Amino acid sequence: MTINWKEYGNDDCYDELITQAGVPRAHARQLSKYLKSLSTADLQERKAASDLAITVMGVTYTVYNEQGRVETIWPFDIIPRIINMKEWETLQAGLKQRVDALNMFISDLYSEQRILKDKVVPRFLIEGSKNFRKQSIGVKPPLGIWAHICGSDVIRDKDGKYYVLEDNLRVPSGVSYMLENRLVSKRIFPDLFEMYRIQPVDDYPSQLFDTLASVSPQPEEYPEVVVLTPGVYNSAYFEHAYLAQQMGVELVEGRDLLVGDDDCVYMRTIDGLEKVDVVYRRIDDMFLDPEVFYKDSTLGVKGLMRAWKKGNVTLANAPGCGVADDKVLYAFVPEIIKYYLDQDSILNNVPTYLCYRENDLDHVLKNLDKLVVKPANEAGGYGMLIGPKSTKKERAAMARMIKKNPREYVAQPMINLSTAPTLIGDKLEPRHLDLRPFILSGQQTHVTMGGLTRVALKKNSIVVNSSQGGGSKDTWIVDMSGK
Amino acid sequence: MLSRVAEELYWMSRHLERAENMARIVNVNENLLMDLPVKIPFGWQSTISITGGDDVFYDHYDEPDEKNVIRFIIADTNNASSILSCISRARENVRTTRDIIPRESWELLNDLYQKIKNNMSTALGKRGRNAFLNSIIGDVHRITGLLAGTMSQDEGYCFLRLGRNLERADMTTRIIDVRSANLIAELENELTPFGNIQWVSVLKSLTAYQMYRQYSKTRVKGALVLKFLLQCEEFPRSFSHCINEVKKCLEELPNNDEPLREIASLQRLNTNTDIGKLAKSGFHDHIDLLQAQLASLHNCIDKSYFLTELD
């Protein structure tokens, strides 16, 4: 296909593959050459093959509309996003450092609270956090790990620097798309896998199993691990089933489990009841156990918290670990790293204004049209205000909300996410994207090779969420040494 | 194995088997109608009765003519036994057991579901119907074959076999019951040419014709057909064979005391019966009895494996 990178038009932000001068970066040269060697028909044929592969694999997510439940295929853009291995290594080290410190932080919050006593983090922030669970105080999970699985959102600004936008410590999802995207790429671009040294991602399920097994209450015995799903109607059900299958463990629903008089967790099987050691739960805290949290939850298991507190079962992630993905506490992560590890943060935080601080509040209210305002405890982009794209009315409403409850709001400068070439019709156009690597913490800490790249398919949009016109790309970490 | 998963696998293979049988029944009926003279009162009504769907049918249609019955059996989601309903429910069953069965079987089933949904008009029109139904039968065979060839023959596989054979046993009794009703009366008389092709159609509904010919070297005789379909140990769709398969599965499963006792009584009832005598009178009641015992076997399996509770 004829590609003229000079007319590609990535003016106002960093492009992952193409420089501002319209030249492919070193790690994108071969891809560019390869794409140019294909006819438009060739490329469309590969696009069709990828659509078919995804349909046949049944890679879906569930959305709800007037007609009821609809299974939708998440759009996949066949052009890979490529990251140089060298650059990736820094990112990898930074993510490890971050998650290690966050685990120490959560552990401390539910035991001695040294960091509060030393006034590095203000006590009222923790006590007022919606995701702090007093039921978890005093519990000592195996190896002191609370956040076994973390998905951090990483973006790149105009200056080409990486920033961590948020750490998802509750039930981060998306890893199955990362794995499936790779399978699709291998089917449609086998030749590129010969040209590039692309780091594999498919050991994730076995690493996940090892991580979960290493935090079992009885690590010396072969552990019974299960994945707990809210059920087939959950939008991420596909992923729950996929991970259970790939790990070779049972995928259970709340109704498959029960807690006995001995405070141990059992699952109902055709042989009778079987003891469970580790629950990888994909259910929010509040639905876990009707005895302790929402009383009418039918998704959870009565007595699960009792069993966990007694140390008879490991819950991953541990209840209450969401306290660390509060967006106000996010601003403290560099200090948290310094406090526990005595190191400087390798990765950048996005500068964050905390509305509970009077000076910050003042600045935020005066600059609403320039900033992005986020509620501290919502996930999935809900309740956000994107200042430069907002109306006067929306800003006024937001100002009222902030004044009413300043603790629950933070603001950040608008970041123009980096772009990468994306196939739109017959042409390659720049589209904004982010990256969600997954970090596993057990006896060892693993970071996925790359992660899930989400891309906003609408021109100029920076919203990458699947519900709002986002798609995904395969992410290649390529070893360019010796080239 | 989780009780819930065992139950889904069991139903998945029942649904698949049922879809295959429905496709075959339509094909055979169509074939038969082309051969029968108009004066013989034989239409599409009996195909509804096979699945016990009469009530639901008359709630939604007036006339049991070809167009209505075909729609009802192939595409109507009000009919729990329609091909579309069966495949869609099998797909739902697999959706929640995707971590257990080989992934390719999910892909095949998903394909099959899309194919049926997207080609409904072909199925309803006369010309492409036969080929369409044959391809459904072929796809179900592919799935069964794939499972046989790639799935560990563990407990999960046991439940698949269990469901398939129970459904087969059930379907065999239903087809015999409905299809032979008007033929039994004529058993004593010389077979008319059209009686003959109707008995052949009973056999063909169960792909049993060729195997029957090998089993019985004489011409097609009603009583012998019934004996073959109920008591032949070797033919995979005969009642005897299916029940024996169910027994073999149960022997591999835990907690099997009660279900095995049910099986033994069902086998006694089936094998100790003189079909020749029964054919003269009481045949219908006998089939009813077999079906009641099958239902009780299902309930017993349900209680033993699918509803595990704290003691």
Contacts between the chains, C-beta under 8 A, distances in Angstrom:
chain1	res1	chain2	res2	distance
A	55	B	110	7.9
A	55	B	114	7.6
A	56	B	107	5.0
A	56	B	110	6.8
A	56	B	111	6.6
A	57	B	103	8.0
A	57	B	107	6.7
A	58	B	98	7.9
A	58	B	106	6.1
A	58	B	107	6.9
A	58	B	110	5.1
A	232	B	92	7.7
A	232	B	95	5.9
A	232	B	96	5.3
A	237	B	95	8.0
A	241	B	95	7.7
A	241	B	96	7.5
A	241	B	98	4.5
A	241	B	99	5.3
A	242	B	98	7.5
A	242	B	99	7.7
A	244	B	99	4.1
A	245	B	98	6.1
A	245	B	99	3.5
A	245	B	100	7.6
A	245	B	103	7.4
A	249	B	99	7.9
A	250	B	2	5.5
A	250	B	5	7.6
A	250	B	99	7.6
A	251	B	96	7.9
A	251	B	99	4.7
A	252	B	2	6.5
A	253	B	4	7.1
A	255	B	4	7.2
A	256	B	2	5.4
A	256	B	3	7.4
A	256	B	4	5.5
A	258	B	310	6.4
A	260	B	310	6.8
A	267	B	2	6.3
A	268	B	2	6.7
A	268	B	3	4.6
A	268	B	4	7.3
A	268	B	308	3.8
A	268	B	309	7.6
A	269	B	1	5.6
A	269	B	2	5.6
A	269	B	3	6.0
A	269	B	308	6.6
A	270	B	1	5.1
A	270	B	2	7.8
A	270	B	3	5.8
A	270	B	6	5.0
A	270	B	155	6.4
A	270	B	253	6.6
A	270	B	254	6.4
A	270	B	255	7.3
A	270	B	305	4.5
A	270	B	308	7.3
A	271	B	1	7.7
A	271	B	254	4.8
A	271	B	255	7.4
A	272	B	254	7.7
A	272	B	255	7.4
A	272	B	308	6.2
A	273	B	308	6.8
A	273	B	310	7.1
